[in-house]
Amino acid sequence: MTQPIALVTGASRGLGREVARRLVAEGYTVLAGMRNTTPLPGAEVIPLDVTDEIGILAVADAVKIRHRRLDVLVNCAGILLDQAGDACSIEASRLRQSFETNAIAPLRLVQALVPLMPRGGRIVNVSSGGGQLSTPATWAPAYCISKTALNAVTVQLAESLRPRGIAVNAVCPGWVRTDMGGPEAPRSLQQGADSILWLVLQADPGLTGGFWRDGERIPW
Ligand SMILES: NC(=O)c1ccc[n+]([C@@H]2O[C@H](COP(=O)([O-])OP(=O)(O)OC[C@H]3O[C@@H](n4cnc5c(N)ncnc54)[C@H](OP(=O)(O)O)[C@@H]3O)[C@@H](O)[C@H]2O)c1
């Protein structure tokens, strides 16, 4: 049996690092994508700023040359630039930056890497409850709008890749104590990572095009 190969973006800290660490422990060959590279025991560190188009193509080339395939992509890198504020006062630059990192980069990564994915491949987009249209968020509008866009990207990709047997899902880790979530968040890094890892390790491979938290479907 060859080890499954997983690329996790945003693996320098927070949830991305925990997910990468746990996948190493599960026996995956882990490619830890980071823009600020720091060693991660057992993982292959890949320099990757997810907003760098050339960098994304270079990573796809490197994965193809070194590993020939990719079984799992976890799009975890994300930014929260506007903790407060409302939609009437969003700065255009913050909105653009949020879209670039949180919605467009995951799509570009999938476009570059999906040719390396076999049937049974899994793409996990780390979204947020803040992106749910069914429960309108009144905080961080640039962030929340960009996560709604990521959810839309997820649905589109799921339909596009369904015939190829590749699952694409969005997941909310809950409110987690990381640099982004802050110290007041109720959930541990482990609980947040569990929510993400369920889609990699436990979900039926046929499940695609859904939004999940703790292994339960949540509304868009
Ligand atoms: N924490 C929560 O409560 C919570 C709730 C819902 C959803 N989420 C989502 O979970 C994901 C991880 O969040 P977190 O809480 O772990 O955040 P975090 O502690 O702030 O870490 C964010 C990670 O994203 C990376 N990143 C940001 N922009 C990048 C770029 N252009 N290229 C490459 N890496 C980039 C950061 O890298 P650097 O070290 O280089 O900055 C860092 O590794 C995000 O998508 C976030 O929206 C978090």
The ligand as a Gaussian input file, in Angstrom:
#p B3LYP/6-31G(d) Opt

LIG

0 1
 N      -10.176000      30.003000      14.341000
 C      -11.483000      30.019000      14.110000
 O      -12.299000      30.249000      15.035000
 C      -12.027000      29.749000      12.738000
 C      -13.424000      29.658000      12.583000
 C      -13.941000      29.388000      11.324000
 C      -13.094000      29.201000      10.257000
 N      -11.746000      29.306000      10.417000
 C      -10.898000      29.126000       9.236000
 O       -9.890000      28.175000       9.507000
 C       -8.732000      28.455000       8.709000
 C       -7.520000      28.498000       9.598000
 O       -7.743000      29.514000      10.568000
 P       -6.868000      29.664000      11.896000
 O       -7.812000      29.962000      12.974000
 O       -5.913000      28.534000      12.014000
 O       -6.100000      31.009000      11.546000
 P       -4.648000      31.544000      11.910000
 O       -4.181000      30.956000      13.203000
 O       -4.726000      33.019000      11.756000
 O       -3.748000      30.923000      10.747000
 C       -3.990000      31.325000       9.433000
 C       -3.081000      30.516000       8.536000
 O       -3.345000      30.911000       7.170000
 C       -2.094000      31.237000       6.585000
 N       -2.214000      32.175000       5.492000
 C       -2.902000      33.341000       5.437000
 N       -2.730000      33.922000       4.238000
 C       -1.911000      33.104000       3.523000
 C       -1.371000      33.150000       2.230000
 N       -1.604000      34.171000       1.388000
 N       -0.605000      32.117000       1.812000
 C       -0.342000      31.073000       2.636000
 N       -0.800000      30.985000       3.885000
 C       -1.582000      31.991000       4.322000
 C       -1.257000      31.787000       7.727000
 O        0.084000      31.824000       7.346000
 P        1.167000      32.879000       7.958000
 O        1.703000      32.227000       9.201000
 O        2.180000      33.000000       6.871000
 O        0.431000      34.156000       8.223000
 C       -1.604000      30.773000       8.807000
 O       -0.892000      29.582000       8.614000
 C       -9.031000      29.779000       8.001000
 O       -9.465000      29.533000       6.690000
 C      -10.153000      30.369000       8.829000
 O      -10.960000      31.255000       8.084000
 C      -11.193000      29.575000      11.639000

